[in-house]
Amino acid sequence: MDTQRTIDAIWRIESARLIGGLTRVVRDVGLAEELAQDALVAALEQWPKAGVPDNPGAWLMATAKHRAIDSLRRGTLVARKHEDLAHELERSLTPDLDAALDDHVGDDLLRLIFVSCHPVLSTEAQVALTLRLLGGLTTVEIARAFLVPEPTIAQRIVRAKKTLTEAGVPFEVPRGPALVERLSSVLGVLYLIFNEGYSATVGDDLMRPTLCDDALRLGRVLAQLAPREPEVHGLVALMELQASRSAARVGPDGAPVLLLDQDRSRWDQLLIRRGLAALEKVGGAVGPYALQAAIAACHARAHTGAETDWQRIASLYDVLAQVSPSPVVELNRAVAHSMAFGPEAGLALLEPLTDALEGYHLLFTVRGDLLEKLGRGAEAKADFERAAALTRNARERAILLERASGRLPS
């Protein structure tokens, strides 16, 4: 059992590097993953008897490359290109296994991230493939995290790898304008994963911490691989600062605790320091993630809710609404303005959003809260009930219905 746990831990750490390195030489992400899985099976068979090698990552890479050579030499794979690939693999099997593992590691991981988040794939497929190839999660774990049937996730992953192969997606980092466009997609996938962990959209639990951890770990890796991209540091800063509040976001009964009511002594100071340090690396760049991180930093620096600089937060949201306009940004901007200038100011900003966010439960949650503060109880009750009908999270629904009944204070 100890060896099994060790292998599981090693796989989480090494799988992305392994798949990335194999993809570089076999030029097929699907085949690379199969070879990596073969190496894992070999480890499960041999390590319990022979012991875990001193450099398990290099052992897995060497084993996978040997299996790749066998695969390319076998059966119908006799075309010249397969012979060339086999020779290339043989040349890469140097006696120095450390070098065999570490060569091109940074480039391989960065390429793998961009391939997993390629726009030829749907967002759902990008998320599933990123968690599988870069997060080291099993199909069962991904399905459990998103409360989706396991066969659905398995099909998404299989189709995604097939789509990448059929589209001939190159194993490379895009350049120029394409890099900016693709980087936005990569960051969006990582933040989507983080948000699903931070505020679960479905199910009985408010949070799924393992998803937050996976997104944050991948974000830190990306920041090391792309240190000159301000928005990468902005996203990492944002996730670090938001994750710092995790322990205080849920009460003993599992109910959500609002930001202003949280016990800030439970906020993780290490994550706050890391987040503020990442924010400094953004420099003077103004992008969507950097601005959101600056907003999160305002909360992190306030020792109490009363000390929060809501006017600065409102001004940051004003800039964010110009840089990255969206109805959800406008909703958050309305909340900030209500805190800085009163509920009437927030309510005025909400009115134009009704059509765009008519199916979004948080619109009615916010509006119900502002109406309640203005003493318009009947209207607030209707909005809380509508929000409860729209949310798919059981915890949120219960809280909203209690607010609608007047049993829970605002």
C-alpha positions, -999 to +999 in steps of 0.1 A: +000+000+000+029+024+008+044+017-026+010+022-043+007+056-026+042+065-036+035+056-072+003+076-072+022+107-059+050+103-084+025+100-112+008+132-103+042+150-103+058+134-134+029+125-157+027+159-175+065+160-180+064+125-193+035+130-217+050+163-229+084+147-236+069+117-254+046+140-275+077+158-287+092+126-302+061+106-313+042+137-324+008+124-312-006+134-278-029+104-277-001+079-284+021+097-259-005+093-231-009+056-240+029+051-237+030+070-204+002+048-191+021+017-202+051+029-182+029+034-152+016-001-155+052-014-156+059+006-125+029-009-107+042-044-117+079-039-109+084-013-081+065-032-054+091-061-058+122-042-069+117-010-050+111+026-062+141+037-083+163+067-072+150+087-102+114+075-108+106+101-134+136+092-155+128+055-151+092+061-164+105+082-194+131+055-204+105+027-200+079+047-221+105+054-248+115+017-250+078+008-254+074+035-281+103+019-301+087-015-298+053-001-309+069+017-339+088-014-350+058-037-347+030-047-370+020-024-398+040+005-386+067+001-412+065+034-430+097+054-433+085+081-409+080+055-382+115+041-387+128+077-384+109+082-352+122+049-337+158+060-345+151+094-329+138+076-298+168+053-297+192+083-299+174+099-270+179+069-247+212+081-234+229+065-204+223+097-185+187+092-175+185+126-157+193+143-190+169+121-209+141+133-186+151+170-182+159+178-218+133+203-231+111+198-200+101+234-198+094+237-236+075+204-236+052+214-207+044+247-222+036+231-256+014+205-238-005+233-221-012+250-254-021+218-272-046+208-244-063+242-247-063+244-285-093+263-299-102+233-321-115+217-289-147+227-270-142+243-236-155+212-219-129+191-238-101+215-230-109+213-193-111+175-193-079+171-213-060+197-193-069+179-160-060+145-175-027+154-192-014+182-170-032+175-137-026+138-137-062+131-127-080+099-137-112+099-156-131+089-124-116+119-105-125+144-132-160+130-134-164+132-097-151+167-095-176+181-121-204+157-111-206+144-147-210+107-155-176+089-160-185+077-196-192+113-206-157+125-194-141+095-210-158+102-243-147+139-241-111+129-236-111+103-264-127+127-288-104+155-279-073+134-286-088+122-318-097+158-329-062+170-322-047+141-343-072+146-372-066+184-372-029+179-373-024+203-344+014+209-341+032+204-308+044+239-305+039+272-287+022+297-311+039+330-319+029+366-324-008+375-323-017+338-322+002+335-289-019+362-273-051+346-285-042+311-274-027+323-241-061+339-233-077+305-239-052+287-216-057+312-188-095+309-192-094+271-189-072+273-157-095+299-141-126+279-151-111+249-133-103+271-103-137+287-101-155+253-103-135+243-072-140+277-055-177+280-061-192+247-073-220+253-097-237+220-090-240+194-062-243+196-025-209+211-016-200+248-018-164+241-027-142+213-043-108+222-030-088+197-051-098+215-083-086+248-068-053+231-059-049+216-094-056+249-111-032+268-088-005+243-093-008+245-131-009+283-129+024+283-110+040+260-135+028+282-164+042+313-146+076+296-145+074+287-181+061+321-193+077+346-169+073+375-193+036+373-196+019+398-171-015+382-173-001+348-163+012+364-131-021+382-128-041+350-129-017+333-104-020+363-080-058+362-083-060+324-076-035+327-047-055+355-030-089+339-035-076+305-023-063+322+008-099+326+020-109+290+015-109+279+052-131+308+062-157+305+034-176+277+049-191+274+084-191+244+106-225+234+092-212+236+056-231+268+049-213+296+030-199+325+049-200+359+031-168+378+026-175+405+051-185+380+077-155+358+074-130+353+103-100+368+087-076+352+111-084+320+092-071+335+059-039+318+048-012+344+051+013+324+031-010+324+001-017+361+006+020+368+005+025+347-026-004+364-042+009+399-035+043+389-047+028+375-080+009+408-084+041+428-082+054+408-112+025+422-133+042+456-133+022+483-150+003+461-173-035+463-171-053+432-180-084+414-168-067+390-144-043+417-131-072+440-124-092+412-106-060+404-086-057+440-076-093+439-064-086+407-044-055+424-029-077+452-015-096+426+004-064+408+015-049+440+029-079+449+050-077+435+085-115+438+089-144+441+066-149+477+077-114+487+066-120+476+030-112+503+005-145+500-015-139+532-034-107+519-048-124+485-056-152+504-074-126+524-094-108+491-104-141+476-115-147+508-136-114+501-154-122+463-157-155+471-173-137+490-200-108+465-205-130+434-204-167+443-207-192+417-197-225+414-179-208+395-150-182+422-146-210+448-145-228+428-118-196+428-097-192+465-104-227+471-091-219+453-059-187+474-054-205+506-061-233+497-036-206+492-010-188+524-018-217+547-025-249+530-012-274+504-023-292+529-046-261+533-067-257+496-070-293+491-079-291+516-107-262+497-123-281+464-121-312+475-141-295+473-175-284+438-168-318+421-164-321+408-199-285+397-203-285+378-170-321+367-167-310+331-162-281+339-138-290+333-101-265+358-088-282+387-105-313+381-084-293+373-053-275+407-055-307+426-064-326+409-035-298+419-011-299+456-023-337+457-022-337+443+013-312+470+025-336+496+010-365+481+030-383+468+000-390+434+016-416+420-008-395+426-039-364+412-022-384+380-013-394+375-049-358+379-061-344+355-035-370+329-045-361+334-082-324+330-074-331+298-055-350+284-085-321+291-108-291+278-088-280+242-092-260+242-059-280+227-030-262+248-003-269+280-021-305+271-027-311+264+010-296+298+020-316+317-006-349+301+005-341+310+041-334+346+031-367+347+012-386+335+043-369+361+064-353+335+087-318+344+078-304+379+083-288+397+053 
